Amino acid sequence: MPKNKSLYCILIFLIVTILSPLTLASDTAQRHRPNVKQITDLRIAANEARLKKVPILLMFGTTSCPYCRLLKEDFLIPMLISGDYEHRILIREVHVTPRAKLIDFSGEDISVKEFKKRYKVRLYPTTIFIDANGKQLVDSILGVTTPSLFGGILDDQIDRALAKLKKETSDT
């Protein structure tokens, strides 16, 4: 019996030794994983976009929407992780709830319901591309179309929004 018990202890020790670094790595990755920032004050995002000279991507979504989670998890968060979009677009989320409010570009409180009406948002997720003054630069993206093609669609709209923003700022 003592022989089996020591073998069992050795086996447990080996399993814990092998799996501990994997668990630690997973915990570390989760702690350092960026998330899409929820917007509460549009003036802050506008100032950051002006400084970086980039458009703002606003994703309108709800917590119960599986396509909103797909958009964030499969596209927006990987874009943040890559760092490739840092100088191309400012990514933010407008979390739609019944009583949600935010501070508008003018500094006034506005309900999310009124804010989403401004951009004709009716479905979730809807992704819009605006300048630092709130002007929509290119067409919205409604929902998540074919996931295998969606990354290209998203990149194209980011490129168009950035080009339009640069053209508008060079014209003034």
Backbone hydrogen bonds, N-H to C=O, Kabsch-Sander energy under -0.5 kcal/mol:
donor,donor_aa,acceptor,acceptor_aa,energy
5,K,1,M,-2.1
6,S,2,P,-2.3
7,L,3,K,-1.8
8,Y,4,N,-2.5
9,C,5,K,-2.2
10,I,6,S,-2.2
11,L,7,L,-2.4
12,I,8,Y,-2.3
13,F,9,C,-2.5
14,L,10,I,-2.5
15,I,11,L,-2.2
16,V,12,I,-2.6
17,T,13,F,-2.5
18,I,14,L,-2.3
19,L,15,I,-2.6
20,S,16,V,-2.1
22,L,18,I,-0.5
23,T,19,L,-2.3
24,L,20,S,-2.6
25,A,21,P,-2.6
26,S,22,L,-2.1
27,D,23,T,-2.4
28,T,24,L,-2.5
29,A,25,A,-2.5
30,Q,26,S,-2.1
31,R,27,D,-2.0
32,H,28,T,-1.9
33,R,29,A,-0.6
33,R,30,Q,-0.5
37,K,91,I,-0.6
39,I,93,E,-3.2
42,L,103,I,-3.0
44,I,41,D,-0.9
45,A,41,D,-1.2
46,A,42,L,-2.6
47,N,43,R,-2.5
48,E,44,I,-2.1
49,A,45,A,-2.7
50,R,46,A,-2.5
51,L,47,N,-2.3
52,K,48,E,-2.3
53,K,49,A,-1.4
54,V,49,A,-1.9
56,I,130,I,-3.2
57,L,90,L,-3.3
58,L,56,I,-0.6
58,L,128,I,-2.5
59,M,57,L,-0.5
59,M,92,R,-2.3
60,F,58,L,-0.7
60,F,126,T,-3.2
61,G,59,M,-0.5
61,G,94,V,-2.1
65,C,62,T,-0.8
69,R,65,C,-1.7
70,L,66,P,-2.1
71,L,67,Y,-2.5
72,K,68,C,-2.4
73,E,69,R,-3.3
74,D,70,L,-2.7
75,F,71,L,-1.3
76,L,71,L,-2.5
77,I,72,K,-3.1
79,M,75,F,-1.8
80,L,76,L,-2.1
81,I,77,I,-2.8
82,S,78,P,-2.4
83,G,79,M,-1.1
85,Y,79,M,-0.7
86,E,83,G,-0.9
88,R,85,Y,-2.0
89,I,85,Y,-2.3
90,L,55,P,-2.4
91,I,89,I,-0.6
92,R,57,L,-2.6
92,R,90,L,-0.5
93,E,37,K,-2.7
94,V,59,M,-2.7
95,H,93,E,-0.7
96,V,61,G,-2.9
96,V,94,V,-0.7
97,T,95,H,-0.7
100,A,97,T,-1.2
102,L,110,I,-2.6
103,I,40,T,-2.9
104,D,102,L,-0.6
104,D,108,E,-3.4
107,G,104,D,-1.8
110,I,102,L,-2.7
112,V,100,A,-2.7
115,F,111,S,-2.4
116,K,112,V,-2.9
117,K,113,K,-1.4
118,R,114,E,-1.5
119,Y,115,F,-0.8
120,K,117,K,-1.6
121,V,116,K,-2.7
122,R,120,K,-0.6
126,T,60,F,-1.4
127,T,141,I,-2.7
128,I,58,L,-2.7
128,I,126,T,-0.5
130,I,56,I,-2.6
131,D,135,K,-2.1
134,G,131,D,-1.8
137,L,129,F,-3.1
138,V,129,F,-0.8
141,I,127,T,-2.6
142,L,140,S,-0.6
143,G,125,P,-3.4
143,G,141,I,-0.5
145,T,143,G,-0.5
149,L,146,T,-1.9
150,F,146,T,-1.7
151,G,147,P,-0.7
152,G,149,L,-0.6
153,I,149,L,-1.7
154,L,150,F,-2.9
155,D,151,G,-2.5
156,D,152,G,-2.5
157,Q,153,I,-2.1
158,I,154,L,-2.2
159,D,155,D,-2.7
160,R,156,D,-2.5
161,A,157,Q,-2.7
162,L,158,I,-2.6
163,A,159,D,-2.5
164,K,160,R,-2.6
165,L,161,A,-2.4
166,K,162,L,-2.4
167,K,163,A,-2.4
168,E,164,K,-2.6
169,T,165,L,-2.3
170,S,166,K,-1.8
171,D,167,K,-1.6
172,T,168,E,-0.8
